[in-house]
């Protein structure tokens, strides 16, 4: 049975879910209509053609990324909170972020997070070039970490793996280090540790 009541937001929600799960190439008007249990004409009514739909998804992604707000009591805590939220949002929607990048809107997408960081580094007493350097260092750390995570996830199975490479000799006779490096990396814990160390250094007078 075909649905009659449908909103633009519902169409965009379903389209974003398809893109996140299968990539932009899998997003067709027919498949989207089937997901929503409606007619293809209803999709066109709400969002226009496929290109208009993709543009709407990009705009929505840019808006969602602009909703990042700092939390915490100190400038350092608030900068770390922005970095953590930015990392989480980028990880949650890689296909949509790629679409934003392809349309040349990456800088606009990152502007709200940068502005939040500017406010906090100013609160920490940094100004001018040093403040700009701190903002970019945090941004690049987050983006670089996401790229490394994505690359590790898509890389082929490694042989030998880390668990086979690390022993007392390769770790300079540090068995605890060898055991730790032989285990899979806890990327969330590693990200937080690296960001906190970076921010602490950047905001130190």
DRENKEPA-377237 format. One line per 8 residues: number of its first residue (from 0); their letters; for each residue x, y, z of N, C-alpha, C. Coordinates in pm, whole numbers, always signed. Layout:
BEGIN
NUM = A = X:Y:Z:X:Y:Z:X:Y:Z ~ ...
END
This chain:
BEGIN
0 = XXXXXXXX = +85:-120:+0:+0:+0:+0:+89:+125:+0 ~ +57:+221:-87:+138:+342:-100:+105:+442:+10 ~ +207:+500:+69:+187:+602:+171:+137:+730:+108 ~ +57:+802:+181:+10:+931:+131:+75:+1047:+207 ~ +94:+1033:+338:+153:+1138:+420:+304:+1120:+426 ~ +378:+1217:+377:+524:+1208:+374:+580:+1349:+384 ~ +688:+1367:+461:+749:+1499:+475:+886:+1501:+408 ~ +933:+1619:+381:+1065:+1636:+322:+1174:+1580:+414
8 = XXXXXXXX = +1160:+1605:+544:+1259:+1553:+640:+1264:+1402:+637 ~ +1150:+1335:+624:+1148:+1190:+618:+1220:+1140:+494 ~ +1201:+1209:+383:+1271:+1174:+259:+1422:+1188:+278 ~ +1464:+1300:+335:+1607:+1323:+356:+1666:+1226:+456 ~ +1590:+1192:+561:+1637:+1093:+658:+1663:+959:+590 ~ +1569:+915:+509:+1583:+785:+441:+1696:+789:+339 ~ +1709:+901:+267:+1816:+914:+167:+1953:+912:+236 ~ +1965:+984:+349:+2091:+986:+422:+2127:+847:+473
16 = XXXXXXXX = +2028:+773:+519:+2053:+637:+568:+2104:+547:+457 ~ +2046:+560:+338:+2092:+480:+223:+2235:+516:+186 ~ +2267:+644:+186:+2402:+688:+152:+2502:+639:+255 ~ +2468:+651:+384:+2559:+606:+490:+2587:+457:+480 ~ +2486:+380:+444:+2501:+234:+442:+2561:+181:+313 ~ +2525:+243:+200:+2565:+185:+72:+2643:+280:-20 ~ +2652:+408:+16:+2721:+504:-68:+2627:+577:-161 ~ +2670:+692:-216:+2584:+773:-303:+2534:+699:-428
24 = XXXXXXXX = +2616:+610:-482:+2577:+540:-605:+2453:+455:-584 ~ +2429:+412:-461:+2313:+326:-434:+2184:+407:-417 ~ +2196:+539:-413:+2079:+622:-391:+2009:+650:-525 ~ +1902:+578:-551:+1818:+603:-667:+1678:+642:-619 ~ +1607:+715:-702:+1473:+758:-664:+1381:+637:-645 ~ +1398:+537:-727:+1315:+418:-716:+1342:+343:-585 ~ +1471:+329:-550:+1505:+259:-427:+1460:+338:-305 ~ +1474:+469:-312:+1431:+554:-201:+1279:+544:-182
32 = XXXXXXXX = +1206:+545:-292:+1060:+533:-284:+1021:+399:-222 ~ +1093:+293:-260:+1063:+161:-204:+1090:+159:-54 ~ +1199:+225:-10:+1232:+230:+132:+1122:+301:+211 ~ +1064:+403:+149:+964:+484:+217:+822:+432:+196 ~ +806:+334:+107:+673:+281:+79:+584:+381:+11 ~ +641:+457:-82:+564:+560:-151:+595:+555:-300 ~ +530:+641:-376:+553:+646:-520:+672:+736:-551 ~ +740:+708:-662:+855:+789:-703:+813:+935:-722
40 = XXXXXXXX = +692:+955:-774:+645:+1092:-797:+637:+1171:-666 ~ +610:+1102:-557:+604:+1170:-427:+742:+1218:-386 ~ +844:+1140:-417:+982:+1181:-387:+1017:+1308:-465 ~ +984:+1309:-594:+1011:+1426:-677:+938:+1549:-623 ~ +817:+1528:-574:+738:+1640:-523:+809:+1707:-404 ~ +871:+1626:-319:+931:+1679:-197:+1072:+1733:-217 ~ +1151:+1670:-304:+1293:+1708:-313:+1341:+1737:-455 ~ +1256:+1726:-554:+1301:+1746:-691:+1370:+1623:-746
48 = XXXXXXXX = +1460:+1642:-842:+1529:+1528:-904:+1643:+1479:-815 ~ +1715:+1377:-864:+1819:+1316:-782:+1930:+1416:-748 ~ +1968:+1500:-843:+2074:+1596:-816:+2031:+1695:-709 ~ +1905:+1737:-714:+1854:+1826:-611:+1852:+1758:-475 ~ +1820:+1628:-476:+1821:+1550:-352:+1962:+1545:-293 ~ +2062:+1521:-377:+2201:+1516:-329:+2244:+1651:-275 ~ +2204:+1758:-343:+2236:+1893:-295:+2173:+1917:-157 ~ +2049:+1871:-140:+1980:+1889:-12:+2049:+1810:+98
56 = XXXXXXXX = +2097:+1690:+66:+2169:+1609:+165:+2299:+1678:+206 ~ +2368:+1736:+110:+2493:+1807:+138:+2465:+1927:+229 ~ +2364:+2005:+195:+2330:+2122:+276:+2294:+2081:+418 ~ +2218:+1973:+429:+2178:+1925:+561:+2300:+1879:+641 ~ +2394:+1812:+576:+2515:+1766:+644:+2597:+1884:+695 ~ +2609:+1988:+612:+2680:+2109:+652:+2613:+2171:+775 ~ +2480:+2175:+775:+2407:+2231:+889:+2428:+2147:+1015 ~ +2423:+2015:+1000:+2441:+1927:+1116:+2581:+1942:+1176
64 = XXXXXXXX = +2681:+1955:+1089:+2816:+1972:+1138:+2835:+2108:+1206 ~ +2745:+2201:+1177:+2752:+2333:+1238:+2690:+2338:+1377 ~ +2634:+2225:+1421:+2566:+2222:+1551:+2659:+2183:+1665 ~ +2790:+2175:+1638:+2886:+2135:+1741:+2904:+2248:+1842 ~ +2883:+2215:+1969:+2897:+2314:+2076:+2992:+2261:+2184 ~ +3079:+2347:+2238:+3173:+2302:+2342:+3106:+2280:+2476 ~ +3162:+2189:+2554:+3117:+2166:+2691:+3241:+2157:+2780 ~ +3222:+2181:+2910:+3334:+2174:+3004:+3353:+2304:+3077
72 = XXXXXXXX = +3434:+2301:+3183:+3453:+2418:+3268:+3569:+2506:+3225 ~ +3671:+2447:+3164:+3790:+2524:+3128:+3805:+2529:+2976 ~ +3880:+2627:+2924:+3904:+2631:+2780:+3962:+2500:+2726 ~ +4054:+2440:+2801:+4114:+2314:+2757:+4009:+2204:+2744 ~ +3923:+2191:+2844:+3818:+2090:+2839:+3722:+2116:+2723 ~ +3692:+2242:+2698:+3596:+2276:+2592:+3656:+2253:+2454 ~ +3785:+2282:+2438:+3851:+2252:+2310:+3851:+2101:+2284 ~ +3883:+2024:+2386:+3881:+1878:+2372:+3740:+1829:+2339
80 = XXXXXXXX = +3639:+1889:+2399:+3501:+1847:+2371:+3463:+1874:+2226 ~ +3508:+1985:+2171:+3481:+2016:+2029:+3550:+1912:+1941 ~ +3676:+1882:+1973:+3750:+1783:+1895:+3682:+1647:+1900 ~ +3636:+1606:+2017:+3570:+1475:+2031:+3440:+1471:+1953 ~ +3363:+1578:+1961:+3236:+1581:+1888:+3260:+1584:+1737 ~ +3358:+1660:+1694:+3391:+1667:+1552:+3435:+1530:+1501 ~ +3518:+1463:+1579:+3564:+1328:+1544:+3445:+1233:+1531 ~ +3355:+1238:+1627:+3239:+1149:+1627:+3149:+1175:+1506
88 = XXXXXXXX = +3125:+1302:+1475:+3037:+1336:+1363:+3099:+1298:+1229 ~ +3228:+1317:+1213:+3295:+1278:+1089:+3293:+1127:+1070 ~ +3313:+1054:+1180:+3313:+908:+1174:+3174:+853:+1143 ~ +3071:+924:+1184:+2933:+875:+1169:+2880:+887:+1027 ~ +2940:+975:+945:+2884:+1001:+812:+2992:+1019:+705 ~ +3083:+924:+688:+3192:+943:+592:+3145:+965:+447 ~ +3042:+893:+405:+2994:+908:+268:+2936:+1047:+245 ~ +2862:+1096:+342:+2802:+1229:+329:+2909:+1338:+334
96 = XXXXXXXX = +3010:+1318:+419:+3121:+1414:+426:+3195:+1418:+292 ~ +3212:+1302:+230:+3277:+1297:+98:+3197:+1376:-5 ~ +3065:+1369:+2:+2980:+1445:-90:+2996:+1595:-68 ~ +3007:+1635:+58:+3031:+1777:+89:+3163:+1821:+27 ~ +3266:+1739:+43:+3399:+1770:-10:+3396:+1782:-162 ~ +3326:+1690:-228:+3319:+1691:-375:+3251:+1816:-428 ~ +3166:+1876:-349:+3096:+1998:-392:+3169:+2125:-347 ~ +3288:+2110:-293:+3369:+2225:-256:+3318:+2302:-136
104 = XXXXXXXX = +3251:+2233:-43:+3194:+2300:+73:+3262:+2259:+204 ~ +3377:+2197:+195:+3445:+2148:+316:+3479:+2261:+412 ~ +3535:+2370:+360:+3575:+2481:+448:+3454:+2542:+517 ~ +3345:+2557:+441:+3223:+2611:+502:+3170:+2517:+610 ~ +3180:+2387:+587:+3132:+2288:+683:+3210:+2297:+815 ~ +3340:+2319:+805:+3424:+2323:+925:+3423:+2457:+997 ~ +3369:+2562:+932:+3375:+2696:+990:+3314:+2705:+1130 ~ +3193:+2651:+1156:+3137:+2663:+1292:+3226:+2600:+1400
112 = XXXXXXXX = +3284:+2483:+1370:+3374:+2419:+1467:+3498:+2505:+1487 ~ +3550:+2563:+1379:+3666:+2651:+1392:+3633:+2773:+1478 ~ +3513:+2828:+1457:+3473:+2946:+1535:+3460:+2911:+1684 ~ +3408:+2791:+1711:+3400:+2747:+1852:+3539:+2734:+1912 ~ +3632:+2682:+1834:+3770:+2667:+1881:+3836:+2804:+1902 ~ +3809:+2898:+1810:+3864:+3033:+1824:+3819:+3095:+1957 ~ +3692:+3081:+1988:+3640:+3137:+2113:+3715:+3081:+2234 ~ +3742:+2951:+2230:+3806:+2887:+2346:+3955:+2918:+2355
120 = XXXXXXXX = +4024:+2925:+2242:+4168:+2958:+2251:+4185:+3104:+2291 ~ +4090:+3190:+2253:+4092:+3328:+2302:+4073:+3330:+2453 ~ +3979:+3247:+2501:+3956:+3240:+2646:+4079:+3191:+2720 ~ +4163:+3112:+2652:+4286:+3061:+2712:+4399:+3162:+2704 ~ +4374:+3275:+2638:+4474:+3382:+2632:+4555:+3388:+2504 ~ +4525:+3304:+2407:+4600:+3306:+2281:+4538:+3407:+2185 ~ +4622:+3472:+2107:+4576:+3569:+2008:+4659:+3556:+1881 ~ +4607:+3610:+1774:+4681:+3621:+1649:+4722:+3488:+1589
128 = XXXXXXXX = +4847:+3486:+1537:+4896:+3368:+1466:+4901:+3245:+1556 ~ +4931:+3267:+1684:+4939:+3151:+1773:+4801:+3091:+1795 ~ +4698:+3175:+1804:+4562:+3125:+1818:+4520:+3049:+1692 ~ +4553:+3104:+1576:+4519:+3039:+1449:+4589:+2904:+1438 ~ +4715:+2899:+1480:+4790:+2773:+1475:+4724:+2668:+1564 ~ +4678:+2709:+1682:+4613:+2614:+1773:+4484:+2560:+1713 ~ +4404:+2648:+1654:+4278:+2606:+1592:+4304:+2505:+1481 ~ +4398:+2535:+1395:+4427:+2445:+1282:+4491:+2315:+1328
136 = XXXXXXXX = +4573:+2322:+1430:+4637:+2200:+1481:+4532:+2102:+1532 ~ +4432:+2153:+1604:+4326:+2066:+1654:+4244:+2011:+1538 ~ +4209:+2097:+1444:+4130:+2053:+1329:+4204:+1946:+1249 ~ +4331:+1968:+1221:+4409:+1873:+1142:+4429:+1742:+1217 ~ +4444:+1751:+1349:+4458:+1630:+1430:+4334:+1542:+1416 ~ +4217:+1604:+1425:+4092:+1530:+1414:+4078:+1467:+1276 ~ +4097:+1547:+1172:+4081:+1497:+1036:+4183:+1389:+1006 ~ +4308:+1411:+1046:+4413:+1311:+1022:+4383:+1181:+1093
144 = XXXXXXXX = +4333:+1189:+1214:+4301:+1068:+1291:+4190:+990:+1223 ~ +4088:+1061:+1175:+3977:+995:+1105:+4028:+924:+979 ~ +4116:+989:+905:+4170:+928:+782:+4251:+803:+814 ~ +4329:+807:+921:+4407:+689:+961:+4313:+575:+1000 ~ +4209:+607:+1078:+4112:+504:+1118:+4046:+441:+997 ~ +4003:+524:+903:+3937:+472:+782:+4032:+385:+701 ~ +4158:+427:+692:+4255:+351:+616:+4281:+215:+680 ~ +4290:+211:+813:+4310:+84:+884:+4191:-9:+866
152 = XXXXXXXX = +4072:+47:+865:+3952:-34:+849:+3942:-96:+710 ~ +3992:-25:+610:+3980:-73:+472:+4102:-148:+423 ~ +4206:-153:+504:+4329:-220:+459:+4312:-372:+462 ~ +4385:-443:+379:+4377:-590:+380:+4434:-646:+511 ~ +4401:-771:+537:+4454:-838:+656:+4606:-840:+648 ~ +4671:-798:+756:+4817:-788:+757:+4881:-919:+802 ~ +4982:-960:+730:+5055:-1083:+765:+5205:-1060:+744 ~ +5282:-1058:+850:+5243:-1081:+989:+5170:-961:+1049
160 = XXXXXXXX = +5087:-988:+1149:+5016:-882:+1218:+5096:-829:+1335 ~ +5044:-725:+1398:+5114:-664:+1511:+5141:-765:+1623 ~ +5046:-854:+1646:+5062:-951:+1755:+5177:-1047:+1729 ~ +5219:-1059:+1600:+5331:-1147:+1567:+5464:-1072:+1563 ~ +5458:-942:+1551:+5579:-862:+1533:+5641:-813:+1664 ~ +5557:-797:+1766:+5609:-737:+1889:+5644:-842:+1993 ~ +5770:-841:+2033:+5816:-928:+2141:+5916:-849:+2225 ~ +5981:-915:+2316:+6073:-846:+2406:+6188:-779:+2331
168 = XXXXXXXX = +6234:-843:+2223:+6348:-787:+2149:+6306:-663:+2071 ~ +6197:-674:+1993:+6155:-559:+1911:+6109:-441:+1997 ~ +6071:-467:+2122:+6026:-359:+2210:+6137:-312:+2304 ~ +6261:-346:+2271:+6377:-305:+2351:+6363:-356:+2494 ~ +6325:-483:+2503:+6317:-554:+2631:+6219:-488:+2729 ~ +6106:-447:+2673:+5997:-391:+2753:+5875:-480:+2729 ~ +5862:-589:+2805:+5754:-687:+2781:+5614:-626:+2789 ~ +5594:-534:+2882:+5462:-472:+2895:+5429:-391:+2770
176 = XXXXXXXX = +5528:-321:+2717:+5509:-246:+2593:+5478:-341:+2478 ~ +5552:-452:+2471:+5530:-550:+2364:+5388:-605:+2369 ~ +5340:-637:+2489:+5205:-690:+2502:+5100:-586:+2460 ~ +5124:-461:+2498:+5029:-355:+2464:+5024:-331:+2314 ~ +5141:-329:+2248:+5145:-304:+2104:+5096:-425:+2024 ~ +5096:-541:+2083:+5047:-660:+2015:+4894:-668:+2016 ~ +4832:-591:+2106:+4686:-590:+2113:+4630:-488:+2013 ~ +4507:-508:+1965:+4444:-408:+1877:+4436:-273:+1946
184 = XXXXXXXX = +4456:-170:+1870:+4452:-35:+1927:+4311:+3:+1967 ~ +4297:+63:+2084:+4170:+123:+2126:+4170:+265:+2070 ~ +4114:+282:+1950:+4129:+409:+1879:+4060:+525:+1951 ~ +3947:+499:+2016:+3879:+607:+2088:+3966:+657:+2203 ~ +4022:+564:+2279:+4109:+601:+2391:+4234:+672:+2340 ~ +4289:+623:+2231:+4409:+683:+2173:+4380:+824:+2122 ~ +4263:+841:+2060:+4226:+974:+2009:+4216:+1073:+2124 ~ +4148:+1036:+2230:+4130:+1127:+2344:+4265:+1162:+2406
192 = XXXXXXXX = +4351:+1062:+2422:+4483:+1087:+2481:+4565:+1182:+2395 ~ +4564:+1161:+2264:+4644:+1245:+2175:+4590:+1387:+2169 ~ +4458:+1403:+2167:+4399:+1537:+2162:+4427:+1612:+2291 ~ +4411:+1544:+2405:+4437:+1611:+2532:+4582:+1657:+2543 ~ +4674:+1572:+2499:+4816:+1609:+2504:+4844:+1727:+2412 ~ +4785:+1723:+2291:+4805:+1832:+2195:+4749:+1963:+2250 ~ +4626:+1960:+2300:+4562:+2081:+2349:+4634:+2136:+2470 ~ +4678:+2049:+2560:+4753:+2093:+2677:+4877:+2169:+2636
200 = XXXXX = +4948:+2118:+2538:+5068:+2184:+2489:+5039:+2315:+2419 ~ +4931:+2316:+2340:+4897:+2436:+2264:+4853:+2552:+2353 ~ +4780:+2520:+2460:+4724:+2625:+2545:+4813:+2665:+2662 ~ +4928:+2600:+2673:+5021:+2637:+2781:+5086:+2770:+2748 ~ +5079:+2868:+2836:+5137:+3000:+2808:+5286:+2992:+2778
END
